Amino acid sequence: MKEMMYTRRPITAEEALQYGLVTRVVARDKLEETVNEMAQVVATLSIDHIMAGKAVIEAMLHMRGVYGGMVVTAMAHNMATWVQWEPDEFNLFKQRRDKGITGAIRAREEMLPPAYRLSRKKEGK
């Protein structure tokens, strides 16, 4: 996780699963089918069932200390909001304003080694 934060290296779906950022990984050609299937199942639940399940999960996360992480994340967001950018530092917000999001990402990509680019080609795909 620290590597992701410090280097901004894009992670694979498998890495996201390993880190607990996603609950499962499906093939791209099965994604829509899988999402629709899950949505169909969730749609059969009563709102009370969903709310009760959510409350239980939230309580379990709280017991595991996840909320501490949320507080730290909120603090980090506030700190990042007040960052003073040096002229030679890449500022995504300024680049986005000046070049649009696509241009800003392209400018960022040009600065990074290939393995750290969002546009990197996946091997074997």
N, C-alpha and C positions, 0 to 999 in steps of 0.2 A: 504494500500500500504506500509506503514511503517513497518507493521508486516512482510510482505513478504520480505522486504529488510533486516530487522534485524535478522529474524529467519530462513529465507530460506524455510519456510514451503510451501510445494507444495499446490497450490490452485486448487479447483475444477473448472470444466468448468462453472458451475453456478456462482461461484465467479468471474471468469474472465469476464463473461458477465456483472455482476453487476459493476465491476470496469471499464468497457468500453474497456477492452483489446481485446475482440472479439465482432463481431456483431451479432452472433447467436450461439446457441448450438444445435447440432443434435445428435441423437442416433448413437452410434458407427456403428451399422449395416446399417445406412443410410448415413454415411459420404461420401463414394466414389460416391454414386448416387448424393448426394447434390453438391459435388465438380464438378462433370462432368456436371451437369445441369447449374451451375453458369458459368463454363468455356464455355459452348455452347452459353450462352447468351452474355457473354463478347466478344466472337469471332465474333458475328454478328455486333459489333460496329465498326465504322471507327476509324482509329488511331487518326484522328483529334478530334473526339468526346471524345475518352478516354483522350487525352491530355488536352482538354478544361475542362473536368470534374475534372481531377486531379488538374489543376491550380485553379479552383474554391475551391476545398476542401482545398488545401494548403493555399490559401488566408484566408479562414474561420478559419483554425487552427492557422494561424499567428495572426489573430484578437483576438482569444481566449487565446493567450499567450502560445500556445503549443511549439512554437520555443524556448521560454525561457527555457522550460523543456529540450529540445534537447541540448541546450548549456550546461546546468547544467549536463546532462548525459555525454556529451563529456568530460567535466571537470572531472567528477567522474571517467570515464574510464582512463583518463590520470593519475589521482592520484592513482588509483588502480594498474596501471602498475608499479608504483614505491614503492609499499608496501614492507616493510622489515619484513619478517616473523620471528617470534621467534621460537626456536626449538620445543616448546610444542604446537604450533598452527598448525591447519590443513591447508595445502597448496595444493589445488586441482591441481595446475599446476605441482608441484613437484610429487605428487602422480600419476598423469596421465602419466608423463614422466617415472616414475619407474614401475608402475603397469598396465599401459594402462587405458583407460577410464572406462572400466567395473570394474577393480580392484580398481580404485580411488573412484568410486561411492560406491562400497561395503564398502571400508574403511570409507567413510564419513557416510554411513548408520549406521554402527556399533556404531558410536559416538552419534547418535541422538535418542530421544524418538520416539516410533513408529509413532505418528501423524505427525512428521516432516520428515519422510523418503519418498523418491521418490517412493520406492517400496511398500508402504503401500497398503494393499488390501482394495478395496472399499466395503463398507457395501452393502449387497444385490446384489452383482454382481458376 
